[in-house]
Amino acid sequence: MKTLLTVVLLSTLTFALSGCGDSQAASKPQAEPTPASTYKAGHGVQLTETGRKFVGVQTGEVGSHAFAGATEVPAIPADALLRTVKGDFVYVANGDWFLRTPVTVGGADGTHVEIKDGLYEGDTIVVKGVRGLSLAEIQALNGGVGCADGH
């Protein structure tokens, strides 16, 4: 019994001296988190470099594709298309900004989607990381802060 009491007292003393019970929020002032994304009307969403890596954003150009042996038409990779209840969208890249742009789609074959309106061949668009970019945009629009400052 005396051994058990000694173990309990030593464990309690060790825990108290280790600082594990201290509140980190109360003992150290925390720096404001760096937002992973910023939204600006007319420009779209902008991600920090860490945010871009986390989301996995990759860009490419609108090209052309022949569907079922037909002539080539403007097309994008299927992963570049964002389908929502408000319509079909693509993120157009403009420098460090990504603007959600409505598009009218035509045929699709599993790898590509025909673009009938909203983009031109050669436009730079987001081809990977579209869903994550959409979530970052929603978070920035709604005032949330996703921390991605590299720490």
Rosetta constraint file for C-alpha pairs under 8 A:
AtomPair CA 1 CA 5 HARMONIC 6.30 0.50
AtomPair CA 2 CA 6 HARMONIC 6.20 0.50
AtomPair CA 3 CA 7 HARMONIC 6.21 0.50
AtomPair CA 4 CA 8 HARMONIC 6.22 0.50
AtomPair CA 5 CA 9 HARMONIC 6.14 0.50
AtomPair CA 6 CA 10 HARMONIC 6.06 0.50
AtomPair CA 7 CA 11 HARMONIC 6.00 0.50
AtomPair CA 8 CA 12 HARMONIC 6.12 0.50
AtomPair CA 9 CA 13 HARMONIC 6.10 0.50
AtomPair CA 10 CA 14 HARMONIC 5.98 0.50
AtomPair CA 11 CA 15 HARMONIC 6.11 0.50
AtomPair CA 12 CA 16 HARMONIC 6.15 0.50
AtomPair CA 13 CA 17 HARMONIC 6.15 0.50
AtomPair CA 14 CA 18 HARMONIC 6.03 0.50
AtomPair CA 15 CA 19 HARMONIC 6.95 0.50
AtomPair CA 15 CA 20 HARMONIC 6.35 0.50
AtomPair CA 15 CA 21 HARMONIC 7.24 0.50
AtomPair CA 16 CA 20 HARMONIC 7.05 0.50
AtomPair CA 16 CA 21 HARMONIC 6.63 0.50
AtomPair CA 22 CA 27 HARMONIC 7.57 0.50
AtomPair CA 23 CA 27 HARMONIC 6.31 0.50
AtomPair CA 24 CA 28 HARMONIC 5.96 0.50
AtomPair CA 25 CA 29 HARMONIC 6.85 0.50
AtomPair CA 25 CA 30 HARMONIC 7.22 0.50
AtomPair CA 33 CA 145 HARMONIC 7.50 0.50
AtomPair CA 33 CA 147 HARMONIC 5.72 0.50
AtomPair CA 33 CA 149 HARMONIC 7.44 0.50
AtomPair CA 34 CA 145 HARMONIC 7.74 0.50
AtomPair CA 34 CA 146 HARMONIC 7.81 0.50
AtomPair CA 34 CA 147 HARMONIC 5.56 0.50
AtomPair CA 34 CA 148 HARMONIC 6.41 0.50
AtomPair CA 34 CA 149 HARMONIC 5.57 0.50
AtomPair CA 35 CA 48 HARMONIC 7.84 0.50
AtomPair CA 35 CA 145 HARMONIC 5.22 0.50
AtomPair CA 35 CA 146 HARMONIC 5.51 0.50
AtomPair CA 35 CA 147 HARMONIC 5.29 0.50
AtomPair CA 35 CA 148 HARMONIC 6.58 0.50
AtomPair CA 35 CA 149 HARMONIC 7.65 0.50
AtomPair CA 36 CA 47 HARMONIC 5.64 0.50
AtomPair CA 36 CA 48 HARMONIC 5.39 0.50
AtomPair CA 36 CA 50 HARMONIC 7.44 0.50
AtomPair CA 36 CA 51 HARMONIC 5.22 0.50
AtomPair CA 36 CA 136 HARMONIC 7.73 0.50
AtomPair CA 36 CA 145 HARMONIC 7.08 0.50
AtomPair CA 36 CA 146 HARMONIC 5.28 0.50
AtomPair CA 36 CA 147 HARMONIC 5.42 0.50
AtomPair CA 36 CA 148 HARMONIC 4.91 0.50
AtomPair CA 36 CA 149 HARMONIC 7.19 0.50
AtomPair CA 37 CA 45 HARMONIC 6.57 0.50
AtomPair CA 37 CA 46 HARMONIC 5.44 0.50
AtomPair CA 37 CA 47 HARMONIC 4.39 0.50
AtomPair CA 37 CA 48 HARMONIC 6.33 0.50
AtomPair CA 37 CA 51 HARMONIC 7.12 0.50
AtomPair CA 37 CA 136 HARMONIC 6.15 0.50
AtomPair CA 37 CA 137 HARMONIC 7.06 0.50
AtomPair CA 37 CA 139 HARMONIC 7.97 0.50
AtomPair CA 37 CA 140 HARMONIC 5.94 0.50
AtomPair CA 37 CA 145 HARMONIC 7.87 0.50
AtomPair CA 37 CA 146 HARMONIC 7.28 0.50
AtomPair CA 38 CA 45 HARMONIC 5.58 0.50
AtomPair CA 38 CA 46 HARMONIC 5.16 0.50
AtomPair CA 38 CA 47 HARMONIC 6.53 0.50
AtomPair CA 38 CA 137 HARMONIC 7.62 0.50
AtomPair CA 38 CA 140 HARMONIC 5.61 0.50
AtomPair CA 39 CA 43 HARMONIC 7.57 0.50
AtomPair CA 39 CA 44 HARMONIC 5.60 0.50
AtomPair CA 39 CA 45 HARMONIC 4.43 0.50
AtomPair CA 39 CA 46 HARMONIC 6.36 0.50
AtomPair CA 39 CA 137 HARMONIC 6.67 0.50
AtomPair CA 39 CA 140 HARMONIC 5.69 0.50
AtomPair CA 39 CA 141 HARMONIC 6.27 0.50
AtomPair CA 40 CA 44 HARMONIC 5.46 0.50
AtomPair CA 40 CA 45 HARMONIC 6.52 0.50
AtomPair CA 42 CA 99 HARMONIC 7.47 0.50
AtomPair CA 43 CA 94 HARMONIC 8.00 0.50
AtomPair CA 43 CA 97 HARMONIC 6.14 0.50
AtomPair CA 43 CA 98 HARMONIC 6.98 0.50
AtomPair CA 43 CA 99 HARMONIC 5.78 0.50
AtomPair CA 44 CA 97 HARMONIC 5.94 0.50
AtomPair CA 44 CA 98 HARMONIC 5.21 0.50
AtomPair CA 44 CA 99 HARMONIC 4.10 0.50
AtomPair CA 44 CA 100 HARMONIC 6.49 0.50
AtomPair CA 44 CA 137 HARMONIC 7.87 0.50
AtomPair CA 45 CA 97 HARMONIC 5.54 0.50
AtomPair CA 45 CA 98 HARMONIC 5.22 0.50
AtomPair CA 45 CA 99 HARMONIC 6.42 0.50
AtomPair CA 45 CA 136 HARMONIC 7.83 0.50
AtomPair CA 45 CA 137 HARMONIC 5.70 0.50
AtomPair CA 45 CA 140 HARMONIC 7.78 0.50
AtomPair CA 46 CA 96 HARMONIC 5.96 0.50
AtomPair CA 46 CA 97 HARMONIC 4.68 0.50
AtomPair CA 46 CA 98 HARMONIC 6.30 0.50
AtomPair CA 47 CA 51 HARMONIC 5.34 0.50
AtomPair CA 47 CA 52 HARMONIC 5.72 0.50
AtomPair CA 47 CA 96 HARMONIC 7.50 0.50
AtomPair CA 47 CA 97 HARMONIC 7.70 0.50
AtomPair CA 48 CA 52 HARMONIC 6.15 0.50
AtomPair CA 48 CA 148 HARMONIC 7.33 0.50
AtomPair CA 48 CA 149 HARMONIC 7.84 0.50
AtomPair CA 49 CA 53 HARMONIC 6.34 0.50
AtomPair CA 50 CA 54 HARMONIC 6.10 0.50
AtomPair CA 50 CA 148 HARMONIC 5.78 0.50
AtomPair CA 50 CA 149 HARMONIC 6.58 0.50
AtomPair CA 50 CA 150 HARMONIC 6.13 0.50
AtomPair CA 51 CA 55 HARMONIC 6.08 0.50
AtomPair CA 51 CA 148 HARMONIC 5.75 0.50
AtomPair CA 52 CA 56 HARMONIC 5.81 0.50
AtomPair CA 52 CA 57 HARMONIC 5.48 0.50
AtomPair CA 53 CA 57 HARMONIC 6.70 0.50
AtomPair CA 55 CA 129 HARMONIC 5.50 0.50
AtomPair CA 55 CA 132 HARMONIC 5.23 0.50
AtomPair CA 55 CA 133 HARMONIC 6.48 0.50
AtomPair CA 56 CA 128 HARMONIC 6.51 0.50
AtomPair CA 56 CA 129 HARMONIC 4.95 0.50
AtomPair CA 56 CA 132 HARMONIC 7.89 0.50
AtomPair CA 57 CA 126 HARMONIC 6.62 0.50
AtomPair CA 57 CA 127 HARMONIC 7.49 0.50
AtomPair CA 57 CA 128 HARMONIC 5.32 0.50
AtomPair CA 57 CA 129 HARMONIC 4.56 0.50
AtomPair CA 57 CA 130 HARMONIC 7.15 0.50
AtomPair CA 57 CA 133 HARMONIC 7.48 0.50
AtomPair CA 58 CA 126 HARMONIC 5.74 0.50
AtomPair CA 58 CA 127 HARMONIC 5.74 0.50
AtomPair CA 58 CA 128 HARMONIC 4.95 0.50
AtomPair CA 58 CA 129 HARMONIC 6.76 0.50
AtomPair CA 59 CA 93 HARMONIC 7.51 0.50
AtomPair CA 59 CA 124 HARMONIC 6.48 0.50
AtomPair CA 59 CA 125 HARMONIC 5.40 0.50
AtomPair CA 59 CA 126 HARMONIC 4.29 0.50
AtomPair CA 59 CA 127 HARMONIC 5.23 0.50
AtomPair CA 59 CA 128 HARMONIC 6.90 0.50
AtomPair CA 60 CA 124 HARMONIC 5.51 0.50
AtomPair CA 60 CA 125 HARMONIC 5.59 0.50
AtomPair CA 60 CA 126 HARMONIC 6.38 0.50
AtomPair CA 60 CA 127 HARMONIC 6.04 0.50
AtomPair CA 61 CA 121 HARMONIC 7.17 0.50
AtomPair CA 61 CA 122 HARMONIC 5.10 0.50
AtomPair CA 61 CA 123 HARMONIC 5.40 0.50
AtomPair CA 61 CA 124 HARMONIC 4.49 0.50
AtomPair CA 61 CA 125 HARMONIC 5.97 0.50
AtomPair CA 62 CA 74 HARMONIC 6.91 0.50
AtomPair CA 62 CA 75 HARMONIC 6.25 0.50
AtomPair CA 62 CA 76 HARMONIC 5.55 0.50
AtomPair CA 62 CA 119 HARMONIC 7.57 0.50
AtomPair CA 62 CA 120 HARMONIC 6.80 0.50
AtomPair CA 62 CA 121 HARMONIC 4.80 0.50
AtomPair CA 62 CA 122 HARMONIC 5.09 0.50
AtomPair CA 62 CA 123 HARMONIC 5.42 0.50
AtomPair CA 62 CA 124 HARMONIC 6.50 0.50
AtomPair CA 62 CA 125 HARMONIC 6.95 0.50
AtomPair CA 63 CA 74 HARMONIC 5.70 0.50
AtomPair CA 63 CA 75 HARMONIC 5.58 0.50
AtomPair CA 63 CA 76 HARMONIC 6.40 0.50
AtomPair CA 63 CA 121 HARMONIC 5.33 0.50
AtomPair CA 63 CA 122 HARMONIC 6.47 0.50
AtomPair CA 64 CA 72 HARMONIC 5.63 0.50
AtomPair CA 64 CA 73 HARMONIC 5.06 0.50
AtomPair CA 64 CA 74 HARMONIC 4.29 0.50
AtomPair CA 64 CA 75 HARMONIC 4.89 0.50
AtomPair CA 64 CA 76 HARMONIC 7.47 0.50
AtomPair CA 64 CA 121 HARMONIC 7.29 0.50
AtomPair CA 65 CA 71 HARMONIC 7.98 0.50
AtomPair CA 65 CA 72 HARMONIC 4.85 0.50
AtomPair CA 65 CA 73 HARMONIC 5.58 0.50
AtomPair CA 65 CA 74 HARMONIC 6.50 0.50
AtomPair CA 65 CA 75 HARMONIC 5.69 0.50
AtomPair CA 65 CA 112 HARMONIC 7.37 0.50
AtomPair CA 65 CA 114 HARMONIC 7.70 0.50
AtomPair CA 66 CA 70 HARMONIC 5.45 0.50
AtomPair CA 66 CA 71 HARMONIC 5.38 0.50
AtomPair CA 66 CA 72 HARMONIC 4.12 0.50
AtomPair CA 66 CA 73 HARMONIC 6.33 0.50
AtomPair CA 67 CA 71 HARMONIC 7.40 0.50
AtomPair CA 67 CA 72 HARMONIC 7.20 0.50
AtomPair CA 67 CA 107 HARMONIC 7.39 0.50
AtomPair CA 67 CA 108 HARMONIC 7.37 0.50
AtomPair CA 67 CA 109 HARMONIC 6.91 0.50
AtomPair CA 73 CA 114 HARMONIC 6.69 0.50
AtomPair CA 73 CA 115 HARMONIC 7.76 0.50
AtomPair CA 74 CA 114 HARMONIC 5.93 0.50
AtomPair CA 74 CA 115 HARMONIC 5.57 0.50
AtomPair CA 74 CA 116 HARMONIC 7.32 0.50
AtomPair CA 74 CA 120 HARMONIC 7.35 0.50
AtomPair CA 74 CA 121 HARMONIC 6.16 0.50
AtomPair CA 75 CA 112 HARMONIC 6.25 0.50
AtomPair CA 75 CA 113 HARMONIC 5.38 0.50
AtomPair CA 75 CA 114 HARMONIC 4.31 0.50
AtomPair CA 75 CA 115 HARMONIC 5.25 0.50
AtomPair CA 76 CA 80 HARMONIC 6.60 0.50
AtomPair CA 76 CA 81 HARMONIC 7.74 0.50
AtomPair CA 76 CA 112 HARMONIC 5.48 0.50
AtomPair CA 76 CA 113 HARMONIC 5.47 0.50
AtomPair CA 76 CA 114 HARMONIC 6.65 0.50
AtomPair CA 76 CA 115 HARMONIC 7.12 0.50
AtomPair CA 77 CA 81 HARMONIC 7.49 0.50
AtomPair CA 77 CA 111 HARMONIC 5.86 0.50
AtomPair CA 77 CA 112 HARMONIC 4.42 0.50
AtomPair CA 77 CA 113 HARMONIC 6.28 0.50
AtomPair CA 77 CA 127 HARMONIC 6.66 0.50
AtomPair CA 78 CA 108 HARMONIC 7.87 0.50
AtomPair CA 78 CA 110 HARMONIC 6.64 0.50
AtomPair CA 78 CA 111 HARMONIC 5.26 0.50
AtomPair CA 78 CA 112 HARMONIC 4.66 0.50
AtomPair CA 78 CA 113 HARMONIC 5.49 0.50
AtomPair CA 79 CA 111 HARMONIC 7.91 0.50
AtomPair CA 79 CA 127 HARMONIC 6.12 0.50
AtomPair CA 79 CA 128 HARMONIC 6.50 0.50
AtomPair CA 79 CA 130 HARMONIC 7.38 0.50
AtomPair CA 80 CA 90 HARMONIC 6.29 0.50
AtomPair CA 80 CA 91 HARMONIC 7.77 0.50
AtomPair CA 80 CA 125 HARMONIC 7.57 0.50
AtomPair CA 80 CA 126 HARMONIC 6.05 0.50
AtomPair CA 80 CA 127 HARMONIC 4.30 0.50
AtomPair CA 80 CA 128 HARMONIC 6.38 0.50
AtomPair CA 80 CA 130 HARMONIC 6.25 0.50
AtomPair CA 81 CA 88 HARMONIC 6.83 0.50
AtomPair CA 81 CA 89 HARMONIC 5.99 0.50
AtomPair CA 81 CA 90 HARMONIC 5.38 0.50
AtomPair CA 81 CA 113 HARMONIC 7.93 0.50
AtomPair CA 81 CA 130 HARMONIC 7.59 0.50
AtomPair CA 82 CA 88 HARMONIC 5.74 0.50
AtomPair CA 82 CA 89 HARMONIC 5.01 0.50
AtomPair CA 82 CA 90 HARMONIC 5.98 0.50
AtomPair CA 82 CA 130 HARMONIC 6.81 0.50
AtomPair CA 82 CA 131 HARMONIC 7.17 0.50
AtomPair CA 83 CA 87 HARMONIC 6.04 0.50
AtomPair CA 83 CA 88 HARMONIC 4.58 0.50
AtomPair CA 83 CA 89 HARMONIC 6.36 0.50
AtomPair CA 84 CA 88 HARMONIC 6.18 0.50
AtomPair CA 84 CA 89 HARMONIC 7.86 0.50
AtomPair CA 87 CA 102 HARMONIC 7.12 0.50
AtomPair CA 88 CA 102 HARMONIC 5.84 0.50
AtomPair CA 88 CA 103 HARMONIC 5.73 0.50
AtomPair CA 88 CA 104 HARMONIC 6.93 0.50
AtomPair CA 88 CA 105 HARMONIC 7.65 0.50
AtomPair CA 89 CA 100 HARMONIC 6.16 0.50
AtomPair CA 89 CA 101 HARMONIC 5.27 0.50
AtomPair CA 89 CA 102 HARMONIC 4.39 0.50
AtomPair CA 89 CA 103 HARMONIC 5.45 0.50
AtomPair CA 90 CA 100 HARMONIC 5.73 0.50
AtomPair CA 90 CA 101 HARMONIC 5.27 0.50
AtomPair CA 90 CA 102 HARMONIC 6.51 0.50
AtomPair CA 90 CA 103 HARMONIC 6.87 0.50
AtomPair CA 90 CA 125 HARMONIC 6.94 0.50
AtomPair CA 90 CA 126 HARMONIC 7.28 0.50
AtomPair CA 91 CA 98 HARMONIC 5.52 0.50
AtomPair CA 91 CA 99 HARMONIC 5.19 0.50
AtomPair CA 91 CA 100 HARMONIC 4.46 0.50
AtomPair CA 91 CA 101 HARMONIC 5.87 0.50
AtomPair CA 91 CA 125 HARMONIC 5.58 0.50
AtomPair CA 91 CA 126 HARMONIC 5.51 0.50
AtomPair CA 91 CA 130 HARMONIC 7.44 0.50
AtomPair CA 92 CA 98 HARMONIC 5.45 0.50
AtomPair CA 92 CA 99 HARMONIC 5.19 0.50
AtomPair CA 92 CA 100 HARMONIC 6.45 0.50
AtomPair CA 92 CA 101 HARMONIC 6.56 0.50
AtomPair CA 92 CA 123 HARMONIC 7.21 0.50
AtomPair CA 92 CA 124 HARMONIC 5.93 0.50
AtomPair CA 92 CA 125 HARMONIC 4.33 0.50
AtomPair CA 92 CA 126 HARMONIC 6.43 0.50
AtomPair CA 93 CA 97 HARMONIC 5.89 0.50
AtomPair CA 93 CA 98 HARMONIC 4.62 0.50
AtomPair CA 93 CA 99 HARMONIC 6.53 0.50
AtomPair CA 93 CA 124 HARMONIC 5.49 0.50
AtomPair CA 93 CA 125 HARMONIC 5.25 0.50
AtomPair CA 93 CA 126 HARMONIC 6.66 0.50
AtomPair CA 94 CA 98 HARMONIC 6.20 0.50
AtomPair CA 94 CA 99 HARMONIC 7.58 0.50
AtomPair CA 94 CA 124 HARMONIC 7.71 0.50
AtomPair CA 98 CA 126 HARMONIC 7.85 0.50
AtomPair CA 101 CA 118 HARMONIC 7.11 0.50
AtomPair CA 102 CA 118 HARMONIC 6.20 0.50
AtomPair CA 103 CA 115 HARMONIC 6.86 0.50
AtomPair CA 103 CA 116 HARMONIC 7.49 0.50
AtomPair CA 103 CA 117 HARMONIC 5.59 0.50
AtomPair CA 103 CA 118 HARMONIC 4.53 0.50
AtomPair CA 103 CA 119 HARMONIC 7.02 0.50
AtomPair CA 104 CA 115 HARMONIC 6.01 0.50
AtomPair CA 104 CA 116 HARMONIC 5.35 0.50
AtomPair CA 104 CA 117 HARMONIC 4.97 0.50
AtomPair CA 104 CA 118 HARMONIC 6.50 0.50
AtomPair CA 105 CA 113 HARMONIC 6.77 0.50
AtomPair CA 105 CA 114 HARMONIC 5.54 0.50
AtomPair CA 105 CA 115 HARMONIC 4.65 0.50
AtomPair CA 105 CA 116 HARMONIC 5.44 0.50
AtomPair CA 105 CA 117 HARMONIC 7.18 0.50
AtomPair CA 106 CA 113 HARMONIC 6.83 0.50
AtomPair CA 106 CA 114 HARMONIC 4.86 0.50
AtomPair CA 106 CA 115 HARMONIC 6.01 0.50
AtomPair CA 106 CA 116 HARMONIC 6.05 0.50
AtomPair CA 107 CA 113 HARMONIC 6.01 0.50
AtomPair CA 107 CA 114 HARMONIC 5.28 0.50
AtomPair CA 108 CA 112 HARMONIC 5.69 0.50
AtomPair CA 108 CA 113 HARMONIC 4.36 0.50
AtomPair CA 108 CA 114 HARMONIC 6.10 0.50
AtomPair CA 109 CA 113 HARMONIC 6.85 0.50
AtomPair CA 115 CA 119 HARMONIC 7.03 0.50
AtomPair CA 119 CA 123 HARMONIC 6.66 0.50
AtomPair CA 126 CA 130 HARMONIC 6.48 0.50
AtomPair CA 129 CA 133 HARMONIC 6.07 0.50
AtomPair CA 130 CA 134 HARMONIC 6.12 0.50
AtomPair CA 131 CA 135 HARMONIC 6.36 0.50
AtomPair CA 132 CA 136 HARMONIC 6.23 0.50
AtomPair CA 133 CA 137 HARMONIC 6.13 0.50
AtomPair CA 134 CA 138 HARMONIC 6.27 0.50
AtomPair CA 135 CA 139 HARMONIC 6.15 0.50
AtomPair CA 136 CA 140 HARMONIC 6.13 0.50
AtomPair CA 136 CA 146 HARMONIC 7.86 0.50
AtomPair CA 137 CA 141 HARMONIC 6.06 0.50
AtomPair CA 138 CA 142 HARMONIC 6.10 0.50
AtomPair CA 139 CA 143 HARMONIC 6.23 0.50
AtomPair CA 139 CA 144 HARMONIC 5.07 0.50
AtomPair CA 139 CA 145 HARMONIC 7.01 0.50
AtomPair CA 139 CA 146 HARMONIC 7.51 0.50
AtomPair CA 140 CA 144 HARMONIC 5.81 0.50
AtomPair CA 140 CA 145 HARMONIC 7.00 0.50
